[in-house]
Amino acid sequence: MIVTHSLPADAFTALGGGAGDSVVVRRLHEAQLSKHLMLLHVVAAAAAGIDPPSRAVAAFRAGYRLLARIQAADPAAVATLLGLPHIGSWAHECLACLDNGTSPDFGYLATAAAAVAIGLGVPFEVEVPASAGRVSLPGLGCLEVASQDEWVRLSSDGQRLRVGGHVDLECAALVPDDGTGEAVPYWRGTPLVRVVADGQAWEVLLETGDKYLDRYPLPMRTAMTASDVRCWRRLIQAAWELLLRHHAWAAGPIAEGVRVIVPFESHAGLESAASQAAFGAIATSLPPSAVSLAETLIHEFQHVKLYGLMDMVPLVEPGGERGYAPWRQDPRPMGGILQGVYAFTGIVRFWDTQRQVETEPDEVLQASVLYERWRLAIELATDTLLKGGFLTPTGARFVTALRERGQRGEPVSAAAAEIARDVALDNWLTWQLRHTAVDAAGVAGLAAAYQRGEPRGSEPLPDAWIKDDVRDIDAVIPRSRVLDLRFQEPRRYRQLSDADVAGLSAADVRLVRGDADAAVAAYRAVLHVAPDPAAWIGLALAVHRFPAETTRPVFAARLPLLFEMHACLAEQGIHADPLDLVAWFE
């Protein structure tokens, strides 16, 4: 099953446009299958070199032999198993263990082999690991065994499964739980969601028990009630209908490529993730709506596709450089920025359609702002990638195509454009102040020249570099949360009460209320007392409310330098007017 994989030019072009149909996704999946097999052979070679074998190694060898026997009779069944994201994540973890000198979880392969044999009705006998009285069978579910032993013997005649010395089950009953069957003693099938709309079906597992898919930033939700599963089924059905009706470019590939959804434990706000080790799996907390789930599926599947492509084609040159990703508040490696660009290319396309679909004014505004916000983000991030020399030649072609895809679409309304620019600027200014260090000697020299009343002239600007948490500033200032209500909850924003703005400064309240002149004056008053990062950002946002203001580019490009010069002068007892300081750089 291990073969050399190449991506045809038309498939690469389709992926470079941010999409790629079901056939392209199938090619990526086939390449991942070969990758999993190569990883498995590495693990097998390591197991073969252990003498005498441990119990886990003996279980691995038995499972490996069982898979080889099944493959001879039914290669497709073994390919299906080895293509699961469970196996990919396990194999990656095994390699990490081998690299750091620890013992891999060899016994897991025995449970995987048993799962295939049970599904096909193949006789077998193998010892498998158990944890807390449970035996996980990847892709099927979990056996509940009474014993607390760490190892359990499974044996089957092809019809019935014997678990240890006391449990006897019908093999045909050990299937994922699609919600239609009767409960089976000692068995908990992995929830299976089967949705159909317009004659097109999608089956996806809700994985709540496999430890190798519990390796995301948030923990897997392992205690799912029947009511929880029904809620997920309803939401996935509604999202599937939305995708087929309005985003068919994404629906087919998602059905082809997403085999597993990993529910996260409840968390404040929507969180989602994908992993390079688990092709075909998406992890997410429960989204609040079908629209939100559809967006999440598109977002994370973009990551999944790009992980698959980057396993086949190098797109980013090696290096440790980090830069600004407009969707994050931490410096990101160039590969991470490319991942974000690709994800948001899909999101831009999603919201470009949704702004045409929505009928309520507030929903139209929200969709329009999100479309424009992420379109601007793609434009900025692709500039970073293309102009910095961070990409391979193939990567440069790929990113150029993404940039062109992101620039399509009709302009949004003036109101949506203004909010999107404001939100983007707020994120950029906050990131700069948090993560841009400036050479202190250079700052002191400029501050002295300013104090003497000299023009800035052609003196070079001080060196600046990216560094984690240079200044103490929240990733999201409370003022930003309130301003984001303009598109997140427009009605609430229109009806802001005194209680809603109680935690904001007087200057922030003026900005939130739309009085830019008063906000500028108030921020200047704050900065006359002492340097304050949040006040500098607020001043920049207020100044940007005046389209003809010539200092806007200085604020956007030089905020860390302005802050450091202002602080340097303040240390000398000089309370420079921030607008005078900005004008000095024009």
Sequence and secondary structure as in RCSB ss.txt:
>XXXX:A:sequence
MIVTHSLPADAFTALGGGAGDSVVVRRLHEAQLSKHLMLLHVVAAAAAGIDPPSRAVAAFRAGYRLLARIQAADP
AAVATLLGLPHIGSWAHECLACLDNGTSPDFGYLATAAAAVAIGLGVPFEVEVPASAGRVSLPGLGCLEVASQDE
WVRLSSDGQRLRVGGHVDLECAALVPDDGTGEAVPYWRGTPLVRVVADGQAWEVLLETGDKYLDRYPLPMRTAMT
ASDVRCWRRLIQAAWELLLRHHAWAAGPIAEGVRVIVPFESHAGLESAASQAAFGAIATSLPPSAVSLAETLIHE
FQHVKLYGLMDMVPLVEPGGERGYAPWRQDPRPMGGILQGVYAFTGIVRFWDTQRQVETEPDEVLQASVLYERWR
LAIELATDTLLKGGFLTPTGARFVTALRERGQRGEPVSAAAAEIARDVALDNWLTWQLRHTAVDAAGVAGLAAAY
QRGEPRGSEPLPDAWIKDDVRDIDAVIPRSRVLDLRFQEPRRYRQLSDADVAGLSAADVRLVRGDADAAVAAYRA
VLHVAPDPAAWIGLALAVHRFPAETTRPVFAARLPLLFEMHACLAEQGIHADPLDLVAWFE
>XXXX:A:secstr
        HHHHHHHHTT   HHHHHHHHHHHHHHHHHHHHHHHHHHHT SS  HHHHHHHHHHHHHHHHHHH H
HHHHHHHTSHHHHHHHHHHHHHHHHT    TTHHHHHHHHHHHHHT  EEEEEE BTTEEEETTTEEEE S   S
EEEEEE SSEEEETTTEEEEGGG S B SSS   TTEEE BEEEEEETTEEEEEEE  S GGG  SSS B     
HHHHHHHHHHHHHHHHHHHHH HHHHHHHHHH  EEEEB   SS  EE  TTSTTEEEE   SSHHHHHHHHHHH
HHHHHHHHHHHHS  B S   EE  TT SS EEHHHHHHHHHHHHHHHHHHHHHHHH  SHHHHHHHHHHHHHHH
HHHHHHHHHHHHTT B HHHHHHHHHHHHHHT S    HHHHHHHHHHHHHHHHHHHHHHEEE HHHHHHHHHHH
HTT   TT     EEE TT S   SS HHHHHHHHHHHSHHHHHT  TTTTTTS HHHHHHHTT HHHHHHHHHH
HHHHS  HHHHHHHHHHHTTSTT TTHHHHHHHHHHHHHHHHHHHHTT    HHHHHHHT 
